[in-house]
Amino acid sequence: MDKELLRIVIIATGLLVIIGMILWSYIKGQREEQDPDVFTNEQVIGTSSTAIDPSLKIHPENDDFDIIPMGAAKHTLDEEEESDWDNGFNEGFNKDFDDDDMEPDSRLAIPDIIQFGVVANADEGFNGVNLVLAFQMVGLEYGDLKVYERINKHGDVDFGVACMVEPGTFPEVEDLMAFNCPGIVFYLQHRDLEDAQTVFEDFVDTIKTVAKELDGVIWDHQRQPLTEATIQAILLSL
């Protein structure tokens, strides 16, 4: 069959169906006007002509549920959900952020010997005379090992400072003028101390004073610029 002819046949069939539906609606309307009870008297599909099974009827008078207007029900539900959410959130917040947990774990795995360096900003490094003057100002003493030391009230060494260049020693007084070094190293054996935290605080204060007097930059034990955060972390670990 020609495609054009097939299209005409399909359109014509559709028009006939539409005209039939219009006629059926018109006839149905006329019948309802003449006999309003015509559809009321018809049987329910899937049932007999007898009454509907009583077990299928709804009896709201026996229900245990309270009837609440939709607006009130929504308001009540929203309040309950919000309250439960707030309580759960606050409980979880308080649990996750307890006072004991607010302080971060800043402890470090520090070596047995803590070494902080002071590196000279000047290209010629530190001169021997300037070094001795700075050491004397902070109370460091020249020891038998030819390094400067902090001697406590018991006569023991709390910490020392050596030259950054091998063998690490400083010359006698008569040779100080000709002596220069690029930096110095302060060292502290914290495991041998009774009050390591107090000694460490003195250790840091001494280094800061010497670095300021000599115009040097302080390095920490990882050869990074010393920060207050590193100092506090080491204090916590001692």
NORSUL-V672327 format. One record per pair of residues at least 4 apart in sequence whose ideal C-beta (glycine too) atoms are under 6 Angstrom apart, sorted by the first residue. I is the first residue (numbers start at 0). J is the second residue. If there is no record, write none. Layout:
BEGIN
i:I j:J
i:I j:J
END
This chain:
BEGIN
i:0 j:4
i:0 j:5
i:30 j:37
i:36 j:40
i:42 j:48
i:51 j:55
i:67 j:71
i:67 j:72
i:77 j:81
i:88 j:92
i:91 j:95
i:92 j:96
i:105 j:232
i:105 j:235
i:106 j:235
i:106 j:236
i:107 j:232
i:107 j:233
i:107 j:236
i:109 j:233
i:109 j:236
i:111 j:190
i:112 j:186
i:112 j:188
i:113 j:187
i:113 j:220
i:114 j:184
i:114 j:186
i:114 j:220
i:115 j:185
i:115 j:206
i:116 j:182
i:116 j:184
i:116 j:218
i:117 j:182
i:117 j:183
i:117 j:210
i:117 j:215
i:117 j:217
i:118 j:182
i:118 j:215
i:118 j:216
i:119 j:124
i:119 j:125
i:119 j:181
i:119 j:182
i:119 j:215
i:120 j:214
i:123 j:179
i:124 j:179
i:124 j:180
i:124 j:181
i:125 j:130
i:125 j:180
i:125 j:213
i:126 j:179
i:127 j:175
i:127 j:178
i:128 j:175
i:128 j:176
i:131 j:175
i:133 j:209
i:133 j:212
i:133 j:213
i:134 j:139
i:134 j:147
i:137 j:205
i:137 j:208
i:139 j:147
i:140 j:148
i:140 j:150
i:141 j:147
i:142 j:146
i:142 j:148
i:145 j:168
i:145 j:169
i:146 j:159
i:146 j:161
i:147 j:160
i:148 j:156
i:148 j:159
i:149 j:157
i:149 j:158
i:151 j:155
i:151 j:157
i:157 j:198
i:158 j:187
i:158 j:202
i:159 j:186
i:160 j:183
i:160 j:185
i:161 j:167
i:161 j:184
i:162 j:167
i:162 j:169
i:162 j:180
i:163 j:180
i:163 j:181
i:163 j:182
i:163 j:183
i:163 j:184
i:164 j:180
i:170 j:174
i:170 j:178
i:174 j:178
i:185 j:206
i:187 j:202
i:189 j:195
i:189 j:237
i:192 j:198
i:195 j:199
i:195 j:237
i:196 j:234
i:196 j:237
i:199 j:237
i:203 j:230
i:206 j:217
i:209 j:213
i:210 j:215
i:210 j:217
i:217 j:225
i:218 j:222
i:219 j:223
i:219 j:225
i:219 j:229
END
